[in-house]
Amino acid sequence: LLSPDSSFLPVLQKDPSKALVIAVTTRAIFNLEQEHKLYLERGKEEYTRHQQANQHKPLPPGTAFAFIQAVQYVNKKMLESNPAENDLFDILVLSNNSPESGVRVINSAKHYGLEISKFCFVSDEDSTQYLKSHGVKLFLSADRTDVCNALQRGVSAALVFQQEVQAPSTPLRVVFDGDAVLFSDETDQIFQEQGLEGAVQYERAMEAVPMGEGPLKTFAMHLGKMRRKFSQEKSPIRTYLVTARSGRDMGIRAIKTLREWGLAIDEAFFMDGAPKGPILAQIQPHIFFDDGLHNIQGAQNVGVPSAWVP
């Protein structure tokens, strides 16, 4: 149970025009699967009653929980390096809960010491309409419709699947897939139409032309900007590219695109279609972004927190 006399440090208010604002839903950050089942089976009123009756009982961590803890660690390191730093992560919770049932969510965040600056309890069916007004650069949700709505509004977004997650140690480790995540899906489309040989020929012909931007490029660029404030050895952020591309035939254009963007990736793995699970198990990221559900499943099988970019 929550301790009634716990004392919490005030949350540092961030400058939203400079911060990397991440919005998470309650079901992304906490495990609310039992409560969600209650909501679906017995309705909103019963769900609200349950949340009010258990408002002092902390919710268990969800898929994005370790990721939020790790970005908090980055903020701490940034401020230790420069107390006037305003290029920080800013976390807000966007929820379809009513304010009455939201008390348990706030209490849970306090219980775990999560540095969340804003809680938005919105009864609208489409709460993603508020993302742009908060300057959100990444939205994580356990609801597919939410994610699709956010992407249509031009906000980087991904769907998290509830799973048991080991809490990895710091620094923050983020793994990106390439095509249709960091990069556009132009080569994926060629692959669907013309097969692997056609995609390889296309890549060779386009080698000197940077690829288009994918849905998570903006988020990755902001991460890279924060990472550059530290030496590689002391950085509290590590980024990885784990792509199904082969290094020999299709790796050069990917590397040249990253160079053109000025995005330094710590490690890149060109898997040539091999399963990504084993390498992800070795990296132990706080979050892995991919557009392929088979890759998400492989990551889940090795306990890696995963987010699907549809």
Salt bridges, closest charged atoms under 4 A:
ASP15 OD2 - LYS18 NZ 3.53
GLU33 OE2 - ARG27 NE 3.66
GLU35 OE2 - HIS50 NE2 3.61
GLU35 OE2 - ARG104 NH1 3.01
GLU41 OE2 - LYS37 NZ 3.26
GLU46 OE1 - ARG49 NH2 2.92
GLU80 OE2 - LYS76 NZ 3.36
GLU80 OE1 - LYS77 NZ 3.35
GLU85 OE2 - LYS229 NZ 3.55
ASP87 OD1 - HIS222 NE2 2.93
ASP87 OD2 - LYS225 NZ 3.82
ASP87 OD2 - LYS229 NZ 3.67
ASP90 OD2 - LYS118 NZ 3.42
GLU115 OE2 - LYS14 NZ 2.72
ASP126 OD2 - ARG153 NH2 2.41
ASP177 OD1 - LYS276 NZ 2.96
ASP179 OD2 - ARG245 NE 2.67
GLU186 OE1 - ARG253 NH2 3.12
GLU203 OE1 - ARG245 NH1 2.55
GLU203 OE2 - ARG253 NH1 2.92
GLU207 OE2 - LYS256 NZ 3.82
GLU213 OE2 - LYS217 NZ 3.11
ASP249 OD1 - ARG204 NH2 3.00
ASP249 OD2 - ARG248 NH2 3.14
ASP266 OD1 - ARG227 NH2 2.70
ASP266 OD1 - ARG238 NH1 3.75
GLU267 OE2 - ARG238 NH2 2.91
ASP290 OD2 - LYS276 NZ 2.69
